[in-house]
Amino acid sequence: MEQIHVNMDVLLPAGYSEYVIDTQRDIELTFFAKEDSDVYIRIINAKKINIRTFAESNTNVAYLFWNAAKSEIHVDESHEVLANAHVTVAYGECNGAATMRNTFVALRQEGASALVTSASLVDCKKNYRMQVVNYAPHTYGDMKNYSVVLKTGELMIDAIGKVVKGARRSQSHQTSRALSFEKGVHATILPELLIDENDVNASHAMSIGRVDDDQLYYLMSRGLSVKQCTSLISTGYLMPITDTLNNEVLKEKLQEEMERKLNELC
């Protein structure tokens, strides 16, 4: 696992690699993928992080960002995807510090595709803005966001799918869901589709809801505490994000981190 404390340009190796961001300053990072890569990035500390990634043609790249920061953090990301390349950008957000994240994905050339997916346990302020733009024909963009909002949490998701003029036969899809255990929880999801081309396929789905009282009662009648019920339901709701990762090491990393943090916070 490589420690990152200063600005860096990283040429990703083929296969699996790990990085830890731990610094007291603002930091700028650039990741270049010329071969298939699976990347685990753990964020411990930083004031502001600027990340740029580039996926060369015909590469398959997966990034898993696990946010373990204990103080407020601001993250700006841009991901460039070239011809017939696929990029997965996955976020695990289960820490107890405020986070502002701006994610921009550009599908620059024909055949490019990307998935942006997140699992968040929200007990403080979390503000996410995600934008996937189809710039070329036959490109595919997808967003899948799942959140559990606790009593002290405040969630904002602005998910934007955009297809520009000329990006014919492209697809833009998104699904965002938030689950809560309390009335009056602060959660806002804004699904947006900006379509400037006729020959496309686009969709969005959004839901914000509470856990069914009968479900909680059933679990508690089996001897579970409210805390245990919250942890169990949250795990079942957020864990499907692991299915979006094809790399088994990344999948296990995410599952272990989420189970540990859910047990801790719930």
SULWOFEN-V603501 format. One record per residue. N is the residue number from 1. RES is the residue in one small letter. PHI is phi in whole degrees, 0 to 359 (999 if undefined). OMEGA is omega in whole degrees, 0 to 359 (999 if undefined). Layout:
N,RES,PHI,OMEGA + N,RES,PHI,OMEGA
This chain:
1,m,999,182 + 2,e,271,179 + 3,q,274,179 + 4,i,242,181 + 5,h,239,184 + 6,v,225,177 + 7,n,302,183 + 8,m,212,165 + 9,d,251,187 + 10,v,241,170 + 11,l,269,186 + 12,l,290,175 + 13,p,284,173 + 14,a,292,180 + 15,g,88,190 + 16,y,262,176 + 17,s,212,182 + 18,e,231,178 + 19,y,220,176 + 20,v,236,176 + 21,i,264,182 + 22,d,214,183 + 23,t,207,178 + 24,q,261,188 + 25,r,234,168 + 26,d,290,185 + 27,i,217,178 + 28,e,238,183 + 29,l,229,175 + 30,t,231,179 + 31,f,245,178 + 32,f,249,177 + 33,a,244,176 + 34,k,250,177 + 35,e,224,178 + 36,d,298,186 + 37,s,218,173 + 38,d,234,193 + 39,v,233,175 + 40,y,253,182 + 41,i,238,180 + 42,r,257,181 + 43,i,260,179 + 44,i,264,183 + 45,n,200,173 + 46,a,180,176 + 47,k,277,178 + 48,k,221,182 + 49,i,240,172 + 50,n,249,183 + 51,i,237,172 + 52,r,235,176 + 53,t,230,179 + 54,f,227,176 + 55,a,251,179 + 56,e,294,180 + 57,s,304,174 + 58,n,67,176 + 59,t,258,176 + 60,n,235,188 + 61,v,233,176 + 62,a,234,175 + 63,y,246,171 + 64,l,244,177 + 65,f,260,176 + 66,w,253,183 + 67,n,269,177 + 68,a,245,182 + 69,a,294,181 + 70,k,257,176 + 71,s,227,185 + 72,e,305,184 + 73,i,221,177 + 74,h,240,182 + 75,v,232,172 + 76,d,243,182 + 77,e,230,169 + 78,s,225,183 + 79,h,236,181 + 80,e,255,184 + 81,v,238,184 + 82,l,263,192 + 83,a,303,175 + 84,n,59,174 + 85,a,266,176 + 86,h,233,178 + 87,v,234,170 + 88,t,251,176 + 89,v,241,183 + 90,a,245,180 + 91,y,237,168 + 92,g,249,185 + 93,e,238,180 + 94,c,235,180 + 95,n,275,184 + 96,g,258,180 + 97,a,237,182 + 98,a,300,182 + 99,t,223,171 + 100,m,240,184 + 101,r,231,177 + 102,n,240,184 + 103,t,242,178 + 104,f,234,180 + 105,v,239,180 + 106,a,247,174 + 107,l,269,196 + 108,r,279,188 + 109,q,229,186 + 110,e,303,179 + 111,g,86,179 + 112,a,291,178 + 113,s,214,181 + 114,a,205,172 + 115,l,235,173 + 116,v,248,186 + 117,t,221,183 + 118,s,214,173 + 119,a,230,186 + 120,s,230,168 + 121,l,255,195 + 122,v,252,174 + 123,d,235,175 + 124,c,208,183 + 125,k,273,177 + 126,k,232,182 + 127,n,233,183 + 128,y,239,171 + 129,r,237,184 + 130,m,236,180 + 131,q,224,175 + 132,v,242,185 + 133,v,243,174 + 134,n,272,180 + 135,y,264,187 + 136,a,229,179 + 137,p,296,175 + 138,h,55,175 + 139,t,252,187 + 140,y,223,177 + 141,g,235,181 + 142,d,216,175 + 143,m,228,177 + 144,k,225,183 + 145,n,236,179 + 146,y,231,184 + 147,s,223,168 + 148,v,245,185 + 149,v,255,179 + 150,l,273,189 + 151,k,302,183 + 152,t,268,185 + 153,g,273,175 + 154,e,218,186 + 155,l,245,173 + 156,m,224,176 + 157,i,236,173 + 158,d,246,184 + 159,a,252,186 + 160,i,237,171 + 161,g,250,184 + 162,k,229,175 + 163,v,241,184 + 164,v,277,178 + 165,k,301,180 + 166,g,100,179 + 167,a,275,186 + 168,r,292,180 + 169,r,54,175 + 170,s,262,179 + 171,q,229,177 + 172,s,221,184 + 173,h,227,176 + 174,q,202,175 + 175,t,222,178 + 176,s,227,182 + 177,r,223,178 + 178,a,230,181 + 179,l,239,178 + 180,s,227,179 + 181,f,247,184 + 182,e,232,170 + 183,k,283,174 + 184,g,76,178 + 185,v,291,183 + 186,h,272,178 + 187,a,214,179 + 188,t,229,176 + 189,i,233,180 + 190,l,243,176 + 191,p,275,182 + 192,e,230,172 + 193,l,235,179 + 194,l,245,189 + 195,i,244,179 + 196,d,248,181 + 197,e,227,183 + 198,n,281,188 + 199,d,272,182 + 200,v,220,175 + 201,n,234,184 + 202,a,218,179 + 203,s,202,171 + 204,h,213,178 + 205,a,219,182 + 206,m,213,174 + 207,s,210,173 + 208,i,228,183 + 209,g,205,179 + 210,r,260,172 + 211,v,296,180 + 212,d,295,181 + 213,d,299,180 + 214,d,294,179 + 215,q,294,177 + 216,l,297,181 + 217,y,299,181 + 218,y,298,181 + 219,l,294,180 + 220,m,291,178 + 221,s,291,177 + 222,r,265,174 + 223,g,97,179 + 224,l,273,175 + 225,s,281,177 + 226,v,301,180 + 227,k,298,179 + 228,q,294,178 + 229,c,298,180 + 230,t,300,180 + 231,s,295,182 + 232,l,295,182 + 233,i,293,179 + 234,s,298,179 + 235,t,299,179 + 236,g,295,183 + 237,y,282,186 + 238,l,267,188 + 239,m,298,179 + 240,p,303,177 + 241,i,301,181 + 242,t,296,180 + 243,d,289,179 + 244,t,280,182 + 245,l,259,180 + 246,n,278,181 + 247,n,283,185 + 248,e,293,179 + 249,v,294,177 + 250,l,298,180 + 251,k,299,179 + 252,e,293,177 + 253,k,302,182 + 254,l,296,181 + 255,q,297,179 + 256,e,296,181 + 257,e,297,182 + 258,m,293,180 + 259,e,298,180 + 260,r,297,184 + 261,k,288,179 + 262,l,296,177 + 263,n,296,181 + 264,e,288,186 + 265,l,276,184 + 266,c,266,999
